[in-house]
């Protein structure tokens, strides 16, 4: 036992120094010195590091703190121990090509014609359609304008190092001038795949109008990715290249990618996906479409979510070329903490144990180290019951943005063993295990022993068809993934013979990959016609088909029949080009919303979104005619929040302002948009306390102020003052000769008067004469010695008072003007 512990310690120390993901070692023979990785690191620190090692790194894309890099296996090991490196991911994953009546299925012709209520035809004018694939037949007339000039503006062949595109350090760039002058020598060598995809998205049907693409007037920019290596890095570079070119032309751009990998975490949180997410979200007028994949008919997913008392298990077969058995799984952080896993050697037929069960509590053994260092690895020999070494169990865990990845490699030369992997205690894990789709060994599927031979066989997990969608990009919430339903059950070939293909028209293809993602996000977003679709064919394939496979060509021989999500994805990409023609300022999320909201549903799918058809089937005309609204949709605290709005615009949100909103109120607030019940109604009146008609309830000045006139207001008093409105206590009662004298010695006539008023004074002394209105306003004043004649025609008709004063004595007489 001591010997086993010593061996384990030596192996552990040795391996931790050079610790790295096993998949790099498994694949290094493919890539030799240069290996593709995706790196999440401090940008400044990594750039400085590469300057110290100028020949060891080839950076092909840098987006923030994310890098697409080619480097040696030895440098990858060194990078893992740099504090400024957050995460390294394998870029060398298997890449697969994910490969008329399309226009009817997707309601496209109505958009071409500009049928009401559309205000114009939509064919993709002034929009860029990007194609990232394995090549493009630039000579095909479907990619030419009517004057024979090329619709292809730029083409980057990553396979031929010559004239690098600006901002990149490999490949060969061709421009429109090369295509117009026919000096381009690119030939699509791997397959017809890229030309088919481009034709479905943007071919103009010159050779056969029945098979034109969805956006026949769009401009085209294409990238042919490296075919000598399966590198996710090249896809990232291609997408960045196309967006850069579209920006230089100031045009909106949609990119179709009908290739992908089934290997990875299936959560859209890998570095490559996050790099593309950053490009998409950088500005409006950008969208990326990926084919969902064609693996729904291949069981390759295993999920284990054991309870406290459950133990699930699967046995894996040795891969001879690797000298052992390799598989991996992903878990969210909390699920990882709850998991316990075990490994043992089993016999080939009965699954009986050949070794002890090596058990690992992930929380106590791995978790703390993974969270602090980012990765952790242990190696331990697996000892058989006879004391012989069955193999070396190596477990490697690494923290990723979306959770934790665990790789298990059992190195052994013995061919008579299966290797059991078991999960128990709680938590959850997902693994994708099919050697034809992923970099893994195969699980044992059949024959399985009976319950009598293996009592625990009821807990055996064989692969299922769940989460069969491609990994990475296709699982991103910012990328539109497309499923494939059958376009045609059969076609008429070049010899005018009807060829039955299969499937049921309108039904999802059996191979069309399904979601959800590992995080539970619904995928695909939409489905479109793909199976049984004719699209532009490259000339080499056309020549080959004319000789040996004529059933693949249409009557013109310039279009070949293809299928899969490879063909349905470019239909959606072409549709997005038409949407961008209508509104180039839409964001990627708004484009996805419009496509999903206006999807068509028929008898093949329920009225509920699902992970087979997505939101339904593409409906281009309905999407284009839909009148979407912008407004404040997300800020529930805003005054104008409206959950029925289609698209949120933060700058349209209006903050709530409480106050009086009644314009008839004295405290009306022009900035307020919510009445808080504080309004005070306006009350007009005299607000001057010096006025006799002052109103203490008035809050708005209004009316005519009547000045206070102090005097005797009692008509029975000798000194009654008819002008006075404030009694000052000066009233005198009884005879007073001077007032009587003034009354008898001063005469006014005529009274009522019209134009002339005569005043005569018989006192032989001067008197003061004042004329007052009923509102206590003095009209005029005079000094009369004996008599005076006054012109009163200018005064309004009515009642006046004439004040006659002699020294401090005065009387008031009424004067009527008529």
Residue pairs with C-beta under 8 A, 6 or more apart in sequence:
4 381
4 383
7 381
8 379
8 380
8 381
11 379
11 380
11 381
11 392
12 377
12 378
12 379
12 380
14 379
15 377
15 378
15 379
15 394
16 377
18 77
19 77
19 80
19 375
19 376
19 377
19 396
20 76
20 77
20 80
20 396
21 88
21 90
21 396
21 398
21 407
22 326
22 394
22 396
22 407
22 409
23 90
23 92
23 326
23 328
23 407
23 439
24 35
24 73
24 76
24 90
24 92
25 73
26 322
26 326
26 439
27 35
27 90
27 92
27 439
28 35
28 73
30 92
30 229
30 230
31 92
31 229
33 72
34 58
34 70
34 71
34 72
35 70
35 71
35 72
35 73
35 76
35 91
35 92
36 68
36 69
36 70
36 90
36 91
36 92
36 229
36 231
36 232
36 233
36 234
37 69
37 70
37 71
37 76
37 88
37 89
37 90
37 91
37 233
38 66
38 67
38 68
38 69
38 88
38 89
38 90
38 91
38 232
38 233
38 236
38 270
38 271
38 272
38 275
39 46
39 66
39 67
39 68
39 69
39 79
39 85
39 87
39 88
39 89
39 271
40 65
40 66
40 67
40 85
40 86
40 87
40 88
40 89
40 271
40 274
40 401
41 65
41 67
41 79
41 82
41 84
41 85
41 86
42 65
42 84
42 86
43 62
43 64
43 65
45 82
45 84
46 67
46 84
46 85
49 82
50 56
50 57
50 59
53 75
56 71
56 72
56 75
57 69
57 70
57 71
57 75
58 69
58 70
58 71
58 169
58 170
59 67
59 68
59 69
59 169
60 68
60 69
60 70
60 168
60 169
60 170
60 233
60 234
60 237
61 67
61 68
61 233
61 236
61 237
61 240
61 275
62 68
63 240
63 275
63 278
63 279
64 278
65 86
66 271
66 274
66 275
66 278
68 91
68 233
68 236
68 237
68 272
68 275
69 91
69 233
70 233
71 79
76 88
79 85
79 88
80 88
80 374
80 375
85 374
86 374
87 271
87 374
87 398
87 399
87 400
87 401
89 270
89 271
89 272
89 400
91 231
91 232
91 233
91 272
92 229
92 230
92 231
92 232
93 230
93 232
93 261
93 263
93 264
93 439
93 471
94 230
94 261
94 262
94 263
94 437
94 438
94 439
95 225
95 230
95 231
95 232
95 235
95 259
95 260
95 261
96 259
96 260
96 261
96 262
96 293
96 294
96 437
96 470
97 133
97 134
97 191
97 193
97 258
97 259
97 566
98 258
98 259
98 260
98 291
98 292
98 293
98 294
98 470
98 564
98 565
98 566
98 569
99 193
99 196
99 197
99 258
99 291
99 294
99 562
99 563
99 564
99 565
99 566
99 567
100 210
100 211
100 487
100 488
100 533
100 534
101 487
101 488
101 529
102 108
102 200
102 214
102 487
102 528
102 529
102 533
102 571
103 109
103 112
103 214
105 485
105 487
105 506
105 528
105 529
105 617
105 618
106 214
106 528
106 529
106 571
106 575
106 617
106 618
106 619
106 620
107 600
107 619
107 620
107 621
107 622
108 214
108 575
108 620
108 621
110 118
110 620
110 621
111 118
111 121
111 122
111 578
111 620
111 621
111 624
112 121
112 122
112 123
113 121
114 120
114 121
114 122
115 621
117 625
118 621
118 624
118 625
122 578
122 581
122 582
122 624
123 215
123 216
123 217
123 218
123 578
123 581
124 202
124 214
124 215
124 216
124 217
124 218
124 574
124 577
124 578
124 581
125 217
125 218
125 581
126 219
126 251
126 581
126 584
127 215
127 218
127 219
127 251
127 252
127 253
127 254
127 577
127 578
127 580
127 581
127 584
128 153
128 218
128 219
128 220
128 221
128 242
128 245
128 246
128 249
128 251
128 252
128 253
128 254
128 577
129 198
129 201
129 202
129 215
129 218
129 219
129 220
129 221
129 253
129 254
129 255
129 256
129 573
129 574
129 577
130 220
130 221
130 222
130 223
130 239
130 242
130 243
130 246
130 253
130 254
130 255
130 256
131 194
131 197
131 198
131 201
131 220
131 221
131 222
131 223
131 255
131 256
131 570
132 222
132 223
132 225
132 235
132 238
132 239
132 242
132 255
132 256
132 257
132 259
133 193
133 194
133 197
133 198
133 222
133 223
133 224
133 225
133 257
133 258
133 259
134 188
134 190
134 191
134 193
134 194
134 224
134 225
134 227
134 259
135 157
135 186
135 187
135 188
135 189
135 190
135 191
135 193
135 194
135 195
135 224
135 538
136 143
136 152
136 155
136 186
136 188
136 194
136 195
136 198
136 220
136 222
136 224
136 538
137 143
137 188
137 194
137 195
137 536
137 537
137 538
137 539
138 150
138 152
138 155
138 174
138 179
138 184
138 186
139 182
139 539
140 195
140 199
140 203
140 207
140 536
140 537
140 538
140 539
140 558
141 206
141 207
141 558
142 199
142 203
142 204
142 205
142 206
142 207
142 212
142 213
142 536
142 558
143 150
143 151
143 152
143 198
143 202
143 203
143 204
143 220
143 536
144 150
144 151
144 204
144 206
145 151
149 176
149 180
150 176
150 179
150 180
151 202
151 204
151 218
151 219
151 220
152 176
152 179
152 219
152 220
152 221
152 222
153 175
153 176
153 219
153 220
153 221
153 245
153 249
154 165
154 173
154 174
154 175
154 176
154 221
154 222
154 245
155 173
155 174
155 175
155 179
155 184
155 186
155 221
155 222
155 223
155 224
156 165
156 168
156 171
156 172
156 173
156 174
156 222
156 223
156 224
156 238
156 241
157 171
157 172
157 173
157 174
157 186
157 224
158 170
158 171
158 223
158 224
158 225
158 226
158 234
158 237
158 238
159 171
159 172
159 224
159 226
159 227
159 228
160 171
160 172
160 186
161 170
161 171
161 172
162 171
162 172
163 172
163 173
164 170
164 171
164 172
164 173
165 171
165 173
165 241
166 244
167 241
167 244
168 237
168 241
172 186
174 184
174 186
178 184
186 224
187 538
187 540
188 194
188 195
188 224
188 538
188 540
188 541
189 227
189 540
190 227
191 541
192 537
192 538
192 541
192 560
192 562
193 258
193 259
193 562
193 566
194 222
194 224
194 538
195 535
195 536
195 537
195 538
195 541
196 535
196 536
196 537
196 560
196 562
196 566
196 567
197 256
197 258
197 535
197 566
197 567
197 569
197 570
198 213
198 220
198 222
198 536
198 570
199 211
199 213
199 535
199 536
199 537
199 559
199 570
200 213
200 214
200 533
200 535
200 567
200 570
200 571
200 574
201 213
201 214
201 215
201 218
201 256
201 570
201 571
201 573
201 574
201 577
202 213
202 214
202 215
202 216
202 218
202 220
202 570
202 574
202 577
203 211
203 212
203 213
203 216
203 535
203 536
204 212
204 213
204 216
204 217
205 211
205 212
205 213
205 216
207 536
207 556
207 558
207 559
208 534
208 554
208 555
208 556
208 558
208 559
210 534
210 554
211 534
211 535
211 536
211 554
211 559
213 535
213 570
213 574
214 570
214 571
214 573
214 574
214 575
214 577
214 578
214 620
215 574
215 575
215 577
215 578
218 574
218 577
219 249
219 251
221 241
221 242
221 245
221 246
221 253
223 237
223 238
223 241
223 242
225 231
225 234
225 235
225 238
225 259
226 234
230 261
232 261
232 272
232 472
233 272
235 257
235 259
235 272
235 473
236 272
236 275
236 276
239 255
239 257
239 276
239 279
239 288
240 279
242 253
242 255
243 253
243 255
243 279
243 282
243 286
246 252
246 253
246 286
247 283
251 285
251 584
252 284
252 285
252 286
252 580
252 584
253 285
253 286
253 287
253 580
254 286
254 287
254 288
254 289
254 573
254 576
254 577
254 580
255 287
255 288
255 289
255 573
256 289
256 569
256 570
256 572
256 573
257 288
257 289
257 290
257 291
257 473
257 569
258 290
258 291
258 565
258 566
258 567
258 569
258 570
259 291
259 566
260 290
260 291
260 293
260 470
260 471
260 472
260 473
260 474
261 470
261 471
261 472
262 293
262 295
262 300
262 432
262 434
262 437
262 438
262 470
262 471
263 432
263 437
263 438
263 439
263 471
264 270
264 432
264 471
264 472
265 330
265 400
265 402
265 403
265 405
265 471
265 472
265 518
266 330
266 430
266 432
266 467
266 469
266 471
266 472
266 475
266 517
266 518
267 330
267 402
267 403
267 475
267 517
267 518
267 519
268 277
268 402
268 472
268 473
268 474
268 475
268 476
268 477
268 479
268 517
268 519
268 521
269 400
269 401
269 402
269 519
270 400
270 401
270 402
270 471
270 472
271 401
272 472
272 473
273 472
273 473
273 475
273 476
273 479
274 401
276 288
276 473
276 476
276 478
276 479
277 476
277 478
277 479
279 286
280 286
280 287
280 288
280 478
280 479
280 588
281 478
281 587
281 588
284 584
284 585
284 586
284 587
285 580
285 584
285 585
285 586
286 587
286 588
287 480
287 573
287 576
287 580
287 588
287 591
287 592
288 473
288 478
288 479
288 480
288 588
289 479
289 480
289 481
289 482
289 569
289 570
289 572
289 573
289 576
290 470
290 473
290 474
290 479
290 480
290 481
290 482
290 569
291 470
291 474
291 481
291 482
291 484
291 564
291 565
291 566
291 568
291 569
292 469
292 470
292 474
292 481
292 482
292 483
292 484
292 512
292 513
292 514
292 515
292 523
292 524
292 565
292 569
293 468
293 469
293 470
293 474
293 512
293 513
293 565
294 484
294 509
294 511
294 512
294 513
294 564
294 565
294 566
295 437
295 468
295 470
295 511
295 513
296 465
296 468
296 510
296 511
296 512
296 513
296 514
297 465
297 510
297 511
298 434
298 436
298 437
298 465
298 468
299 434
299 445
299 462
299 463
299 464
299 465
300 432
300 433
300 434
300 437
300 438
300 463
300 468
301 430
301 431
301 432
301 463
301 464
301 465
301 466
301 467
301 468
302 314
302 430
302 431
302 432
302 433
302 443
302 461
302 462
302 463
302 464
303 428
303 429
303 430
303 431
303 461
303 464
303 466
303 467
304 312
304 423
304 428
304 429
304 461
305 427
305 428
305 429
306 312
306 423
306 424
306 425
306 426
306 427
307 426
308 425
308 426
310 424
310 459
311 342
311 422
311 423
311 424
311 456
311 459
312 422
312 423
312 424
312 459
312 460
312 461
313 420
313 421
313 422
313 423
313 456
313 459
313 460
313 461
314 420
314 421
314 433
314 443
314 444
314 460
314 461
314 462
315 346
315 351
315 418
315 419
315 420
315 421
315 443
315 444
315 460
316 325
316 327
316 418
316 419
316 420
316 421
316 433
316 441
316 442
316 443
316 444
317 325
317 418
317 441
317 442
317 443
317 444
318 324
318 325
318 412
318 414
318 415
318 417
318 418
318 419
318 441
319 325
319 326
319 435
319 441
319 442
320 415
322 409
322 441
323 411
323 412
323 413
324 391
324 409
324 410
324 411
324 412
325 408
325 409
325 410
325 412
325 419
325 441
326 407
326 408
326 409
326 410
326 439
326 440
326 441
327 407
327 408
327 421
327 431
327 433
327 440
327 441
327 443
328 405
328 406
328 407
328 408
328 431
328 440
329 405
329 406
329 429
329 430
329 431
330 400
330 402
330 403
330 404
330 405
330 406
330 429
330 430
330 431
330 518
331 339
331 403
331 404
331 406
331 427
331 428
331 429
331 430
332 402
332 403
332 404
332 428
333 403
333 404
334 427
335 403
335 427
335 428
335 429
336 362
336 363
336 366
336 367
336 403
336 404
336 406
336 427
336 429
337 362
337 363
337 367
337 427
338 363
338 425
338 426
338 427
339 362
339 363
339 423
339 425
339 426
339 427
339 428
339 429
340 359
340 360
340 361
340 362
340 423
340 424
340 425
340 426
341 359
341 360
341 362
341 406
341 421
341 422
341 423
341 424
342 357
342 358
342 359
342 360
342 420
342 421
342 422
342 424
343 357
343 358
343 382
343 393
343 408
343 410
343 419
343 420
343 421
343 422
344 353
344 354
344 355
344 356
344 357
344 358
344 382
344 419
344 420
344 422
345 353
345 354
345 355
345 382
345 384
345 390
345 391
345 417
345 418
345 419
345 420
346 352
346 353
346 354
346 417
346 418
346 419
346 420
347 353
347 354
347 416
347 417
347 418
348 416
348 417
348 418
349 449
350 449
350 453
350 454
351 418
351 420
351 448
351 449
351 453
351 454
351 457
352 454
353 385
353 420
354 384
354 385
354 390
354 417
355 382
355 383
355 384
355 385
355 390
356 383
356 385
357 422
358 380
358 382
358 393
360 366
360 395
361 425
362 397
362 406
362 427
365 378
366 376
366 395
366 397
369 376
370 376
370 397
370 398
370 399
370 404
371 399
374 398
374 399
375 396
375 397
375 398
375 399
376 396
376 397
377 394
377 395
377 396
377 397
378 394
378 395
379 392
379 393
379 394
380 392
380 393
381 389
381 391
381 392
381 393
382 389
382 390
382 391
382 392
382 393
382 410
382 412
383 389
383 390
384 390
390 412
390 414
390 417
391 410
391 411
391 412
391 414
391 417
391 419
392 410
392 411
392 412
393 408
393 410
394 408
394 409
394 410
394 411
395 406
395 407
395 408
396 406
396 407
396 408
396 409
397 404
397 405
397 406
397 407
398 404
398 405
398 407
402 518
402 519
406 429
408 421
410 419
418 444
423 429
430 467
430 518
431 440
432 438
432 440
432 467
432 471
433 440
433 441
433 442
433 443
433 463
434 440
434 442
434 463
435 441
435 442
443 462
443 463
445 462
445 463
448 454
448 457
448 460
448 462
449 457
450 457
451 457
451 458
454 460
465 514
466 514
467 514
467 515
467 516
467 517
467 518
468 513
468 514
469 475
469 481
469 513
469 514
469 515
469 517
469 523
469 524
470 481
470 513
473 479
474 481
474 513
474 523
474 524
475 481
475 515
475 517
475 518
475 519
475 521
475 523
477 521
478 588
478 589
480 524
480 525
480 526
480 572
480 576
480 588
480 591
480 592
480 595
481 515
481 523
481 524
481 525
481 614
482 524
482 525
482 526
482 527
482 528
482 565
482 568
482 569
482 571
482 572
482 614
483 508
483 512
483 513
483 514
483 524
483 526
483 527
483 528
483 565
483 568
483 612
483 613
483 614
484 508
484 509
484 511
484 512
484 527
484 528
484 529
484 530
484 531
484 563
484 564
484 565
484 567
484 568
485 506
485 507
485 508
485 509
485 512
485 527
485 528
485 529
485 530
485 531
485 568
485 604
485 613
485 617
486 503
486 504
486 505
486 506
486 507
486 508
486 509
486 529
486 530
486 531
486 532
487 505
487 529
487 530
487 531
487 532
487 533
487 563
487 567
488 501
488 505
488 531
488 532
488 533
489 500
489 501
489 502
489 503
489 504
489 505
489 532
490 498
490 499
490 500
490 501
490 532
491 498
491 499
491 501
491 532
491 534
491 554
491 561
492 498
492 499
492 554
492 555
493 499
493 550
493 551
493 552
493 553
493 554
493 555
494 546
494 550
494 553
494 554
494 555
494 556
494 557
495 550
496 555
497 551
499 551
501 531
501 532
501 561
501 563
503 509
503 510
503 531
503 532
505 532
506 602
506 604
507 604
508 527
508 604
508 605
508 612
508 613
509 530
509 531
509 563
509 564
511 564
512 527
512 530
512 564
512 565
512 568
512 612
513 524
513 565
514 523
514 524
514 611
514 612
515 521
515 522
515 523
515 524
515 611
516 522
516 523
516 611
517 523
522 609
522 610
522 611
522 614
523 611
523 614
524 611
524 613
524 614
525 592
525 595
525 596
525 614
525 615
526 572
526 595
526 596
526 599
526 614
526 615
526 616
526 617
526 618
527 568
527 612
527 613
527 614
527 616
527 617
527 618
528 568
528 569
528 571
528 572
528 575
528 617
528 618
529 567
529 568
529 571
530 563
530 564
530 565
530 566
530 567
530 568
530 569
530 571
531 563
531 564
531 567
532 561
532 563
533 561
533 562
533 563
533 567
534 554
534 559
534 560
534 561
535 559
535 560
535 562
535 567
536 558
536 559
537 545
537 553
537 558
537 559
537 560
541 560
542 553
542 557
542 558
542 560
545 552
545 553
545 557
545 560
546 553
546 557
552 560
552 561
553 559
553 560
553 561
554 560
554 561
571 618
572 595
572 618
575 595
575 618
575 620
575 623
576 591
576 595
578 620
578 624
579 586
579 591
579 594
579 595
579 623
579 624
580 586
580 591
582 624
586 594
590 628
590 646
590 647
593 646
593 647
594 623
594 626
594 628
595 615
595 618
595 623
596 609
596 614
596 615
596 616
597 615
597 626
597 646
598 619
598 622
598 623
598 626
599 614
599 615
599 616
599 617
599 618
599 619
600 616
600 617
600 618
600 619
600 622
601 607
601 616
601 617
602 617
604 613
605 612
605 613
605 616
605 617
609 615
609 616
628 646
628 647
629 644
629 645
629 646
629 647
630 645
630 646
630 647
630 648
630 649
630 652
631 640
631 642
631 645
631 647
631 648
631 649
631 652
632 638
632 640
632 641
632 642
632 645
632 648
632 649
632 650
632 652
632 653
632 654
633 641
633 642
633 643
633 645
633 646
633 647
633 648
634 648
634 650
635 641
635 648
635 650
635 653
637 655
637 656
638 653
638 654
638 655
638 656
639 654
639 655
639 656
639 657
639 673
639 674
640 652
640 653
640 654
641 653
654 673
656 673
656 674
657 669
657 671
657 672
657 673
657 674
658 672
658 674
658 675
658 676
659 667
659 669
659 671
659 672
659 674
659 675
659 676
659 678
660 667
660 668
660 669
660 672
660 675
660 676
660 678
660 679
660 680
661 668
661 669
661 672
661 673
661 674
661 675
661 679
662 668
662 675
662 679
664 681
664 682
665 679
665 680
665 681
665 682
666 680
666 681
666 682
666 699
666 700
667 678
667 679
667 680
668 679
680 699
682 699
682 700
683 695
683 697
683 698
683 699
683 700
684 698
684 700
684 701
684 702
684 703
685 693
685 695
685 697
685 698
685 700
685 701
685 702
685 703
686 693
686 694
686 695
686 698
686 701
686 702
686 703
686 704
686 705
686 706
687 694
687 695
687 698
687 699
687 701
688 694
688 705
690 705
690 707
690 708
691 705
691 706
691 707
691 708
692 706
692 707
692 708
692 725
692 726
693 703
693 705
693 706
704 775
706 725
706 775
706 776
707 776
708 725
708 726
709 721
709 723
709 724
709 725
709 726
709 776
710 724
710 726
710 727
710 728
711 719
711 721
711 723
711 724
711 726
711 727
711 728
711 730
712 719
712 720
712 721
712 724
712 727
712 728
712 730
712 731
712 732
713 720
713 721
713 724
713 725
713 726
713 727
713 731
714 720
714 727
714 731
715 722
716 733
717 731
717 732
717 733
718 732
718 733
718 734
718 735
718 736
718 739
719 730
719 731
719 732
719 736
719 739
720 731
720 812
721 812
722 801
722 812
722 814
723 772
723 776
723 801
723 803
723 812
725 776
738 806
738 809
739 809
739 811
741 763
742 763
742 767
742 804
742 806
742 809
742 810
742 811
743 811
743 813
745 761
745 762
745 763
746 759
746 760
746 761
746 762
746 763
746 767
746 784
746 804
747 758
747 759
747 760
747 762
748 757
748 758
748 759
748 802
748 813
748 815
749 757
749 758
750 756
750 757
750 758
751 757
751 814
751 815
751 816
752 816
752 817
752 818
753 792
753 815
753 816
753 817
753 818
754 792
754 793
754 817
754 818
755 791
755 792
755 793
756 789
756 790
756 791
756 792
757 789
757 790
757 792
757 815
758 787
758 788
758 789
758 790
759 769
759 782
759 784
759 787
759 788
759 789
759 790
760 786
760 787
761 767
761 784
761 785
761 786
761 787
763 806
765 806
766 783
766 784
766 785
766 806
767 783
767 784
767 804
767 805
767 806
768 781
768 782
768 783
768 784
768 803
768 804
768 805
768 806
768 810
769 781
769 782
769 783
769 784
769 788
769 802
769 803
769 804
770 778
770 780
770 781
770 782
770 802
770 803
770 805
771 778
771 779
771 780
771 781
771 800
771 801
771 802
771 803
771 815
772 778
772 779
772 800
772 801
772 802
772 803
773 779
773 800
774 798
774 799
774 800
774 801
779 795
779 800
780 790
782 788
782 790
792 817
795 817
796 817
797 817
797 818
798 816
798 817
799 814
799 815
799 816
800 814
800 815
800 816
800 817
801 812
801 813
801 814
801 815
802 812
802 813
802 814
802 815
803 810
803 811
803 812
804 810
804 811
804 812
804 813
